Amino acid sequence: MSNVFSFTGTVGRDAEVRYAPSGVAVLNVTVANNIGFGDKQQTLWIRVVLFGKRAEGQLQNYLKKGQQVFVSGELTQSEYKGNDGTTKTSLELNANIIDLIGRKNESSQSQQTNQSTGYGEREQLSARSATSNPNIDAPYDDDIPF
């Protein structure tokens, strides 16, 4: 079974790059995707694989445990026998796209950044200015990581 699948999730452990016998780089990272709500929520673990030059780049340095990502690619489902003899299912995504979403632990870092740089005060001031004069756009944050 093979389908295109896109989702957002959280990196479960740091990405690893290995090389196949042919010399092709292979980046592996496991990403958690929460599905459902409340008592019915489950975590779906998906092994994400990226091949070739894209796997050799700096992406490995950013795919660290806790990083939120958007991933899209071809999803493959396979079955295997577990150590206890039961049939288990494994999901692997051959990624076409891996995009970072925000920063690792963004909520705790943003509070510290606001306090130390006064950004929160500037943001409130800009919001008031935009409210009083709707023709003025609020400034954009130049700290975008891409």
C-alpha positions in Angstrom: 0.0 0.0 0.0 1.4 3.4 -1.0 -0.1 6.9 -0.7 0.9 10.5 -0.6 0.6 11.6 3.0 1.2 15.0 4.6 1.2 15.8 8.4 2.6 17.9 11.1 4.3 16.2 14.0 7.1 16.2 16.6 10.5 14.7 16.1 10.9 11.7 18.5 14.6 11.5 18.5 17.5 13.2 16.7 17.8 12.4 13.0 20.6 10.1 11.8 22.4 10.1 8.5 23.9 6.9 7.2 25.3 5.8 3.9 24.0 2.9 1.8 26.7 0.5 0.3 26.1 2.4 -3.0 27.3 5.6 -1.3 23.8 7.3 -1.2 23.1 9.2 1.9 20.0 8.2 3.9 18.5 10.4 6.6 16.2 8.7 9.1 14.0 10.4 11.7 11.0 9.2 13.7 8.1 11.7 13.9 5.1 11.5 16.2 1.7 12.4 14.8 -1.2 12.8 17.3 -4.6 11.7 16.0 -8.0 11.8 17.6 -9.1 13.9 20.6 -9.4 13.6 24.4 -9.6 10.0 25.6 -9.5 8.7 22.0 -6.2 10.5 21.2 -3.4 8.2 19.9 0.2 8.8 18.9 1.1 7.5 15.4 4.9 7.0 15.0 6.1 7.3 11.4 9.6 6.6 10.2 10.6 9.4 7.8 13.3 8.7 5.3 15.1 11.2 3.0 17.6 10.1 0.3 20.5 11.7 -1.6 21.9 15.2 -1.5 19.0 16.5 0.6 19.9 13.9 3.3 23.5 15.1 3.3 22.7 18.8 3.9 22.3 20.7 7.2 18.8 19.4 7.8 20.2 16.7 10.3 21.4 19.5 12.6 17.8 20.9 12.9 15.9 17.7 13.2 16.3 17.3 16.9 14.0 15.7 19.5 11.1 18.0 20.2 11.3 19.9 16.9 7.9 20.4 15.2 7.9 19.6 11.5 5.7 19.4 8.4 6.3 16.3 6.4 4.9 15.2 3.0 5.7 12.2 0.9 4.9 8.6 -0.1 3.6 6.6 2.8 4.2 2.8 2.9 2.7 0.4 5.3 4.2 -2.9 6.0 3.6 -5.7 8.4 6.1 -7.7 10.4 6.2 -10.3 13.2 7.0 -8.8 16.6 9.3 -10.5 19.1 6.1 -11.8 20.9 4.9 -13.4 17.6 2.1 -10.9 16.9 1.7 -9.2 13.6 2.7 -5.5 13.8 2.4 -2.6 11.4 5.1 -0.2 10.5 4.6 3.1 8.7 7.5 4.6 6.6 7.3 7.9 4.7 9.7 8.5 1.8 9.8 12.3 2.2 9.5 14.8 -0.6 9.2 17.8 1.8 10.4 18.3 5.4 9.8 21.8 6.7 10.6 23.0 10.2 7.7 24.6 12.1 8.8 27.2 14.7 11.6 26.4 17.0 12.1 23.5 19.5 10.3 24.4 22.7 9.1 27.6 21.1 6.6 28.6 23.9 9.2 28.6 26.7 11.8 30.4 24.6 9.4 33.1 23.4 8.6 34.1 26.9 12.3 34.5 27.8 13.0 36.4 24.5 10.1 38.8 25.2 11.4 39.5 28.7 15.0 40.0 27.7 14.6 42.0 24.5 11.4 43.9 25.3 9.9 42.5 22.1 6.6 42.0 23.9 6.4 45.8 24.6 7.1 46.6 20.9 4.5 44.1 19.8 1.9 45.6 22.1 2.8 49.1 20.9 2.6 48.0 17.2 -0.8 46.4 17.9 -2.1 49.6 19.4 -0.8 51.7 16.4 -2.4 49.3 13.9 -5.7 49.5 15.8 -5.7 53.3 15.9 -4.6 53.6 12.2 -5.7 50.6 10.1 -3.6 51.8 7.1 -0.4 51.0 9.0 0.8 47.4 8.9 2.4 45.9 12.0 6.1 45.1 11.5 7.1 41.5 10.6 9.5 39.5 12.7 12.8 39.3 10.8 13.9 36.2 12.9 12.5 33.7 10.4 14.8 30.6 10.2 14.6 30.1 6.4 
